[in-house]
Structures are given as structure tokens and as C-alpha cells.
């Protein structure tokens, strides 16, 4: 993409760019003290900047009146924290609330609100040129549970491609990949896709996003499993802690590139070897790998920014 929507300062480096594999890095800099500087604050800002669009599908009408901007930001942040799992994670990361810690320990890893879906939203928008088809935040039940199903539901506006994405944010990359493979098995089968297509159609009928009527028609006419799979791209994002930022201060050097590619290729090989999906040859999976310096530090920074946005 020539012009990024959220990562305007090009903090995120696209390194490997292949049909079934993309890898990303956070661009290093130097600080005022002359030491290597890892721009975690800037990265967190890029991710948090997605929230108004993620919540409101703001791409429909980007010209928000100046008098409404603060209120819209506050409302968007508040909507995220209405989702119970996000608030539980905030209470633990920012307040060290032991009750929240107990809730997290009893919570399925797939249900933890840790911002992976926001980063996936950013990457698809900035690097794949997609737009969200529905807003998951607006389709949650009364208990504050986000809409079940995929972490992102996007489309390519100039093509008939539906992007159904999954994301994981882990300390360990291999564990993240393992859980993506579980999602692949559980979510890409006849029953689950039929259910999700019905949910998407229902949400579209109550929305006014671009190409609404066209996509309702497409989804209504798509009954066979083969038809569904042929129109779907499956971006699977694993964001994980990695030591490359400690080992190298300049990620453009050949040694750093080799170090990064070795890690990425190992995870991709592991993904391919462990992928036992019976429809494997029909699924257009794109593995997105994004090592960060420290997953926990990033989540804390994101909660801090989101909490402040709610209070502005």
C-alpha cells in the first residue's frame, strides 16, 4: 500500500511478503541518549488508532465534525471495555487485581481480550487494502460478550474476496501457531461457516456499510462449501515475544535479516507440518508472523492508552 491508514509513520516493517506468508517487524530507532530505541509507544498508538473504525466502521464517513471527535473517541474506548474480557485483562495488567487474575486463569485462551484482533485489523487495512464488512463490537450479547466467530470479517472492496481472520498474541510463537491451527480446524468446516455466514448476513441487514446489498446477495447465493471456501482468504496472525530486538539494533543488517528469516521459516514449517486440516489444499491461508520485543509490555501499554482514551 502506498499510503497507510493507521501506521502513518511506517513503524511496522513488512519483511517477508509471499502468497502464504507475511512477516513484520517493529522498526528500531535511536533514543536521545544514543542507545537503541524500541518504539513501543508509537506501535501502541498505531494499534489504538484503529479503535474508532473498529467500533463504528468509521470508513463510511471519515469526516467527523471537530466538535464530536473527543466524544467519539471516548465512546469507542468505552465500547471496548464493555466487553468483559477486555476489562478483566485491564484490571489485572494495570491494577494487579487478584480477582481478575483468577478469572483469567479460568478463562479460555481464545477468549482473552488482548488486542490481537485490533492488530490484525490494522495489518489487513494497511497492508492488504481491505475494509471491515461488519463491526464485531456492535454485535455482542447483553453480557458484554463480543460476537462469536472470526476475529476479523473484512472484504477486498474491488474484488469479491471475504477475509475471515484469526489472531493470537502470545509470549511464545509456537504456542500461538498451535492455537491458530486449532482455530483453523474448528472454524473452517461446513457447519461453522454456514453459521457464520448467517450471522454476517444478519448483521449486514442492520448496517449501512459500503456494498451492503451486494454482499447480502453474494452470501445468499453462496450455498456450497466449495463456493464459500473459494471466496475466502484466511489471514492468521501470530504476534509473539522474540529476542531479535535485544540481539540487533539495526534490523536492516544482513545478520538481522537472516536471524529473523530463520525464526519465521521455522514457524512456517511447523505450521505446515502440523496443519492436518482435511480441506488444506482448498484453503487460502496466509500466515502473518509478527515478533515483538515483549508481548506483556505491549499489552500493558495498549491498556494504558485505551484507558486514557476512555477518560478524555
Residue pairs with C-beta under 8 A, 6 or more apart in sequence:
1 126
1 127
1 128
1 129
4 10
4 126
5 125
5 126
6 46
6 47
6 49
6 50
6 122
6 125
6 126
7 46
7 122
7 126
8 46
9 42
9 46
10 27
11 26
11 27
11 39
11 42
11 43
11 46
12 24
12 25
12 26
12 27
12 43
12 46
12 123
12 126
13 24
13 25
13 26
13 27
13 251
14 22
14 23
14 24
14 127
15 23
15 24
15 25
15 257
15 260
15 261
15 264
16 22
16 23
16 261
16 264
16 289
19 286
20 284
20 285
20 286
20 287
21 264
21 268
21 286
21 287
21 289
22 123
22 127
22 286
22 287
22 288
22 289
23 260
23 261
23 264
23 288
23 289
23 290
24 123
24 288
24 289
24 290
25 244
25 251
25 260
25 290
25 291
26 38
26 39
26 40
26 43
26 245
26 292
26 293
27 39
27 251
28 36
28 37
28 38
28 39
28 245
28 248
28 249
28 250
28 251
29 36
29 37
29 39
30 36
30 37
30 249
31 37
36 245
36 249
38 245
38 293
40 293
40 297
40 298
40 301
41 301
43 292
43 298
44 298
44 301
44 302
44 304
44 305
45 305
46 122
47 115
47 118
47 119
47 122
47 302
48 118
48 302
48 305
48 306
48 309
50 118
50 121
50 122
50 125
51 73
51 76
51 77
51 80
51 118
51 306
51 309
52 58
52 72
52 73
52 76
53 59
53 121
53 125
53 132
54 76
54 118
54 121
54 132
54 135
54 137
55 75
55 76
55 79
55 80
55 135
55 137
55 138
56 72
56 76
56 135
57 132
57 134
57 135
57 207
57 209
58 64
59 131
59 132
59 210
60 208
60 209
60 210
64 72
70 312
73 309
73 312
74 309
74 310
74 311
74 312
76 309
77 306
77 307
77 309
77 310
78 310
79 137
79 138
80 86
80 113
80 137
80 306
81 87
81 90
81 306
81 307
81 310
82 140
82 144
83 113
83 137
83 140
83 144
83 145
83 146
84 143
84 144
84 145
85 107
85 111
85 112
85 113
85 145
85 146
86 113
87 113
88 100
88 103
88 104
88 107
88 113
89 100
89 104
89 112
89 113
89 114
89 299
89 303
90 303
90 306
90 307
91 97
91 99
91 100
92 100
92 101
92 104
93 296
93 299
93 300
93 303
94 300
94 303
94 304
94 307
104 112
109 179
110 179
110 183
114 169
114 299
115 169
115 298
115 299
115 302
116 151
116 167
116 168
116 169
116 237
116 239
117 136
117 151
117 152
117 165
117 167
118 302
119 167
119 169
119 237
119 239
119 290
120 151
120 152
120 165
120 166
120 167
120 235
120 237
120 288
121 132
121 152
121 154
123 235
123 237
123 288
123 290
124 130
124 152
124 154
124 163
124 165
124 235
125 131
125 154
128 154
128 156
128 163
128 235
129 156
129 157
130 154
130 155
130 156
130 157
130 163
131 154
131 155
131 157
131 209
131 210
132 152
132 153
132 154
132 209
133 153
133 154
133 155
133 162
133 200
133 204
133 209
133 215
134 147
134 153
134 200
134 203
134 204
134 207
134 209
135 207
136 146
136 147
136 151
136 153
137 146
138 203
139 147
139 199
139 203
140 146
140 147
147 199
147 203
148 199
149 187
149 195
149 196
149 199
150 164
150 165
150 166
150 187
150 196
151 165
151 166
151 167
152 163
152 164
152 165
152 167
152 235
153 162
153 163
153 164
153 165
153 200
154 162
154 163
154 165
155 161
155 162
155 163
155 211
155 215
156 163
156 233
157 210
157 211
160 218
160 231
161 231
161 232
161 233
162 231
162 232
162 233
163 232
163 233
163 234
163 235
164 187
164 196
164 232
164 233
164 234
165 234
165 235
165 236
165 237
166 180
166 183
166 184
166 187
166 234
166 235
166 236
166 237
167 236
167 237
167 238
167 239
168 176
168 177
168 179
168 180
168 237
168 238
168 239
168 240
169 176
169 239
169 240
169 295
169 298
169 299
170 176
170 179
170 238
170 239
170 240
170 241
170 295
171 240
171 241
171 295
171 296
172 240
172 241
173 238
173 240
173 242
173 263
173 267
173 289
173 291
174 267
174 270
176 238
176 239
176 240
177 238
177 267
177 270
177 271
177 274
177 287
178 274
180 236
180 238
180 271
180 287
181 271
181 274
181 275
183 236
184 234
184 236
184 275
184 277
184 283
184 285
185 276
185 277
186 192
187 193
187 196
188 229
188 234
188 277
188 279
188 283
189 279
190 225
193 225
193 228
193 229
197 219
197 222
197 228
200 219
201 216
201 219
201 220
204 212
204 215
204 216
204 219
205 216
218 231
222 228
222 231
226 282
229 279
229 282
229 283
230 282
232 283
232 284
233 284
233 286
234 283
234 284
234 285
234 286
235 286
235 288
236 285
236 286
236 287
236 288
237 288
237 289
237 290
238 267
238 287
238 288
238 289
238 290
239 290
239 291
239 292
239 295
240 289
240 290
240 291
240 292
240 295
241 291
241 292
241 293
241 294
241 295
241 296
242 263
242 291
242 292
242 293
244 251
244 256
244 259
244 260
244 263
244 291
245 292
245 293
246 293
247 256
247 259
248 255
248 256
248 259
250 256
251 257
251 260
260 291
263 291
264 289
267 287
267 289
268 287
268 289
271 287
275 285
277 283
292 298
